[in-house]
Amino acid sequence: MKWWILSGILMIGGMMVVNEALYGNAAAFGVATGMIVAMLFAMKKLNSRRRLRLGALFALLIGSSVYFGIPNYSIVEAERSLKKVHEDVTYVHDVGVVNEGWNPFQPKRVYVFEIEAESQVLFLPDSGEVIKTRPPM
């Protein structure tokens, strides 16, 4: 197995683990994953001289897409931000949302926190906005 195939697999796996552990699958790593797969196919077809230049270009593009795909708030940061306003804050889960328009770097999930008095709020990981939800019926 070539070194670039193994490194591509490790990068995709690492992004998936970080996304799940820190961001509750809110990070938008779809563009970066697609670029890694495209890079792996391109590396196979090129000779070693062109492979180095194209690899450097793809590394720059992948790094920038990972940077732009990371939301502003992780689950821990969101909980810390909510604890400044509310005393009892508990992370419940994350919920998928549909975004308006086409932005591949906008998070596709929001965090759901339970605050005092059994009420729940949605925390948007890209802007830090808090939306109160209706109590369950």
C-alpha positions as CSV (number, residue, x, y, z in Angstrom):
1,M,0.0,0.0,0.0
2,K,1.4,3.4,-1.0
3,W,2.0,6.0,1.7
4,W,-0.4,8.5,0.3
5,I,-3.3,6.0,0.3
6,L,-2.6,5.2,4.0
7,S,-2.3,8.8,4.9
8,G,-5.5,9.7,3.2
9,I,-7.4,6.9,5.0
10,L,-5.9,8.1,8.3
11,M,-6.9,11.7,7.6
12,I,-10.5,10.8,6.8
13,G,-10.7,8.6,9.9
14,G,-9.1,11.3,12.1
15,M,-11.6,13.9,10.9
16,M,-14.5,11.5,11.6
17,V,-13.2,10.8,15.1
18,V,-12.7,14.5,15.9
19,N,-16.0,15.4,14.4
20,E,-17.9,12.9,16.6
21,A,-15.9,13.5,19.8
22,L,-15.7,17.3,19.8
23,Y,-18.4,18.6,17.6
24,G,-21.3,16.1,17.7
25,N,-21.1,15.6,13.9
26,A,-21.7,19.3,13.4
27,A,-18.4,20.0,11.5
28,A,-18.8,20.2,7.8
29,F,-16.0,18.0,6.6
30,G,-17.7,16.8,3.4
31,V,-15.6,19.1,1.1
32,A,-12.4,18.0,2.8
33,T,-13.3,14.3,2.5
34,G,-14.1,14.7,-1.2
35,M,-10.9,16.5,-1.8
36,I,-8.9,13.8,-0.1
37,V,-10.6,11.1,-2.2
38,A,-9.9,13.1,-5.4
39,M,-6.3,13.6,-4.3
40,L,-5.9,9.8,-3.9
41,F,-7.2,9.2,-7.4
42,A,-5.0,11.9,-8.9
43,M,-1.8,10.7,-7.1
44,K,-2.2,7.3,-8.6
45,K,-2.1,8.7,-12.2
46,L,0.8,11.2,-11.9
47,N,4.5,10.7,-12.0
48,S,6.6,11.5,-8.9
49,R,7.6,15.0,-10.0
50,R,4.1,16.3,-10.6
51,R,2.8,14.3,-7.7
52,L,4.7,16.5,-5.2
53,R,3.4,19.8,-6.7
54,L,-0.2,18.6,-6.9
55,G,0.1,17.1,-3.4
56,A,1.2,20.4,-2.0
57,L,-1.6,22.2,-3.7
58,F,-4.2,19.7,-2.5
59,A,-2.8,19.8,1.0
60,L,-3.3,23.6,1.1
61,L,-6.8,23.3,-0.2
62,I,-7.7,20.4,2.2
63,G,-6.3,22.4,5.1
64,S,-8.3,25.4,4.3
65,S,-11.5,23.4,3.8
66,V,-11.0,21.7,7.2
67,Y,-10.4,25.2,8.8
68,F,-13.6,26.6,7.3
69,G,-15.6,23.4,8.1
70,I,-15.0,23.6,11.8
71,P,-17.8,25.3,13.7
72,N,-17.1,28.2,16.0
73,Y,-18.4,26.3,19.1
74,S,-17.7,22.7,20.2
75,I,-20.0,21.0,22.6
76,V,-17.9,21.9,25.6
77,E,-17.6,25.6,24.5
78,A,-21.3,25.7,23.9
79,E,-22.0,24.3,27.4
80,R,-19.6,26.7,28.9
81,S,-21.3,29.6,27.1
82,L,-24.7,28.6,28.3
83,K,-23.5,28.2,31.9
84,K,-22.7,31.9,32.0
85,V,-26.5,32.5,31.7
86,H,-28.1,29.4,33.2
87,E,-27.1,27.5,36.3
88,D,-28.0,23.9,35.3
89,V,-27.0,23.0,31.8
90,T,-26.9,19.4,30.4
91,Y,-26.0,18.4,26.9
92,V,-28.8,16.1,25.5
93,H,-27.9,15.3,21.9
94,D,-27.6,16.9,18.5
95,V,-30.2,17.4,15.9
96,G,-29.9,17.6,12.1
97,V,-31.1,20.7,10.4
98,V,-31.8,21.8,6.9
99,N,-29.9,25.0,5.9
100,E,-31.2,27.6,3.5
101,G,-29.0,28.1,0.4
102,W,-25.9,26.3,-0.5
103,N,-22.9,26.6,1.8
104,P,-20.8,23.5,2.1
105,F,-19.1,24.9,5.2
106,Q,-22.2,25.6,7.3
107,P,-22.9,23.0,10.1
108,K,-25.7,20.6,9.4
109,R,-26.4,19.9,13.1
110,V,-27.3,21.9,16.2
111,Y,-26.7,21.1,19.8
112,V,-29.7,20.4,22.2
113,F,-29.2,21.4,25.8
114,E,-31.5,20.9,28.7
115,I,-31.6,23.9,31.1
116,E,-33.2,24.4,34.4
117,A,-37.0,23.8,34.7
118,E,-36.8,20.9,32.2
119,S,-36.8,23.2,29.2
120,Q,-34.6,22.7,26.2
121,V,-32.7,25.1,23.9
122,L,-31.0,24.7,20.6
123,F,-27.5,26.0,20.3
124,L,-26.3,26.9,16.8
125,P,-22.6,25.9,16.6
126,D,-21.6,28.4,13.9
127,S,-23.1,31.6,15.4
128,G,-23.6,30.8,19.1
129,E,-27.2,31.8,18.9
130,V,-29.6,30.1,21.4
131,I,-33.2,29.2,20.4
132,K,-35.7,28.2,23.0
133,T,-37.9,25.3,22.1
134,R,-41.5,24.5,23.1
135,P,-42.0,22.1,25.9
136,P,-43.1,18.6,24.9
137,M,-46.8,17.8,24.9
